Amino acid sequence: MLWYPKTMIEVQIARDWVIDRLDGNDLFVDGYPVVIVKALPDGDAIIRAAMIFTNYTGKNVFMAGASDTNGWMAPREVAEVLATPFLPPMSVLRVTALVSKANKRSARLMEGFGFKLEGILRDYDSEGSRTLVYGLTKSDFLGGRYGRKAANLFAGPYQHDDGGSEPVCVGLRPSEEHGLAVPG
């Protein structure tokens, strides 16, 4: 089940969850999270995975994610999360993700989601290690297996699972430059 945080407190809970799993990396502290949760029998829910979208430029957005699911997530949920930046209000043409070359599991996961390896950044972080640059274009997404699973989201008015008619993007503010919403 997907959760789109609606209040700044909920957004911060999701951001903190991801940052904790990225060893305190606060590069994505201002991003908008989309969260995959598991409903519990008592009515509560736990976070299984979350993606954070940040550094929106109008055409591109950066993505980081974390998971407590040992790499497995429901394909429909992954499709909806990956579709989020390609739909309004962001409507980007591409998503960029950076992965440490040492993190082979994350690199395989990105490639499994349809991201293409586009380059290597040398001496990128404080430890001087290499970082892989992955990109996912809207056309690659729509032509890939996850895009086909999310095709219905692009067919008409976009609705979240909560039945709202507009995407809920707490933490986004209007941009005069692009006329859209940007992470704020």
C-alpha positions in Angstrom: 0.0 0.0 0.0 1.3 3.5 -0.8 1.3 6.4 1.6 1.7 10.0 0.3 2.5 12.0 3.4 0.0 14.9 3.8 1.4 17.0 6.7 4.9 18.3 7.3 5.2 16.0 10.3 4.4 13.0 8.2 6.8 14.2 5.5 9.6 14.5 8.2 8.9 11.1 9.6 9.3 9.6 6.1 12.5 11.7 5.4 14.0 10.7 8.7 13.3 7.0 8.0 15.2 7.2 4.7 18.1 9.2 6.1 18.5 6.8 9.0 18.9 4.0 6.4 21.3 6.0 4.3 23.7 6.3 7.3 22.7 9.8 8.1 23.2 11.1 4.6 21.0 14.3 4.7 21.4 15.1 1.0 17.7 14.4 0.6 16.5 16.2 3.7 14.3 18.5 1.7 12.8 16.0 -0.7 9.2 14.8 -1.1 8.8 11.1 0.0 6.6 8.4 -1.4 6.3 5.5 1.0 5.4 1.8 0.7 3.8 0.7 3.9 2.6 -2.6 5.2 -0.7 -2.6 7.1 -0.7 -4.5 10.4 -3.6 -6.4 11.9 -4.0 -3.9 14.7 -4.7 -1.1 12.2 -1.2 0.4 12.4 1.3 0.4 9.5 5.0 0.1 9.2 7.2 1.6 6.5 8.7 -1.1 4.2 10.4 1.2 1.6 10.5 4.9 0.7 11.7 7.0 -2.2 12.6 10.6 -1.9 12.5 13.0 -4.8 14.5 16.2 -4.6 16.5 18.8 -6.6 13.7 19.3 -9.1 14.7 21.3 -12.2 11.5 21.2 -14.2 12.9 18.4 -16.5 14.8 16.2 -13.9 14.5 15.2 -10.3 16.9 13.2 -8.1 15.7 10.1 -6.3 17.1 8.2 -3.3 15.5 5.3 -1.6 15.7 2.9 1.2 14.1 -0.4 2.0 13.6 -2.8 4.8 12.2 -5.5 2.5 15.4 -7.4 1.5 15.0 -6.1 -2.1 11.5 -7.4 -2.7 8.6 -5.0 -3.3 5.2 -5.5 -5.0 5.6 -4.6 -8.7 2.4 -2.5 -8.6 3.7 -0.4 -5.7 7.1 0.1 -7.3 5.4 1.1 -10.6 3.3 3.7 -8.8 6.3 5.1 -6.8 8.4 5.4 -10.0 5.5 7.0 -11.9 5.1 9.8 -9.3 7.7 12.2 -10.7 6.5 11.7 -14.3 3.0 12.8 -13.3 1.8 16.3 -12.3 2.8 18.4 -10.5 6.4 17.4 -11.3 5.9 16.0 -14.8 9.7 15.5 -15.3 11.3 13.9 -18.3 13.9 12.0 -16.3 14.8 10.8 -12.9 18.5 10.6 -11.8 19.8 8.4 -9.0 23.3 8.1 -7.6 24.5 4.8 -6.2 27.9 4.0 -4.5 29.8 1.6 -6.8 30.4 -0.5 -3.6 26.7 -0.9 -3.2 26.2 -3.7 -5.8 22.7 -4.6 -4.4 21.4 -1.1 -5.0 22.9 -1.0 -8.4 21.2 -4.3 -9.4 17.9 -2.9 -7.9 18.2 0.3 -10.0 18.8 -1.7 -13.2 15.9 -4.0 -12.3 13.6 -0.9 -12.0 14.7 0.1 -15.6 17.3 2.7 -14.8 20.3 2.8 -17.2 23.9 3.3 -16.1 24.9 6.7 -17.5 28.3 7.3 -16.0 30.7 7.1 -13.0 31.7 10.0 -10.8 35.3 9.6 -9.6 36.2 10.7 -6.1 32.6 11.8 -5.5 32.2 11.4 -1.8 34.4 12.2 1.3 35.9 8.7 1.1 37.1 9.2 -2.5 35.0 6.4 -3.8 33.2 6.1 -7.2 29.5 6.8 -7.5 27.4 5.4 -10.3 25.0 7.7 -12.1 21.7 6.1 -13.2 19.0 7.7 -15.3 15.4 6.7 -16.0 13.6 8.7 -18.8 9.9 8.9 -19.1 9.9 7.1 -22.4 12.1 4.3 -21.0 9.8 4.0 -17.9 6.6 3.8 -20.0 8.2 1.2 -22.3 9.5 -0.9 -19.4 7.8 -3.5 -17.3 7.0 -1.0 -14.4 5.7 1.6 -16.8 3.4 -0.9 -18.4 2.1 -1.7 -14.9 1.5 2.0 -14.3 0.0 2.9 -17.7 -3.4 3.4 -16.2 -2.0 6.3 -14.1 -1.1 8.1 -17.3 -4.5 7.4 -19.0 -6.7 9.9 -17.1 -6.9 12.1 -14.1 -4.3 11.0 -11.6 -5.7 9.8 -8.3 -3.8 8.5 -5.3 -5.1 5.5 -3.4 -6.7 7.8 -0.9 -9.2 8.9 -3.6 -7.9 12.5 -3.9 -8.2 14.1 -7.3 -4.8 16.0 -7.0 -1.5 14.6 -6.0 -0.7 15.5 -2.4 2.8 17.1 -2.3 3.4 18.6 1.1 6.8 20.2 1.1 6.4 21.4 -2.5 6.1 25.1 -3.1 5.1 27.0 -6.3 7.9 28.0 -8.7 7.5 31.1 -10.8 10.3 30.0 -13.1 8.6 26.7 -14.1 5.0 27.4 -13.2 5.0 24.0 -11.4 5.8 22.8 -8.0 9.3 22.2 -6.8 10.7 20.6 -3.7 10.9 23.3 -1.0 
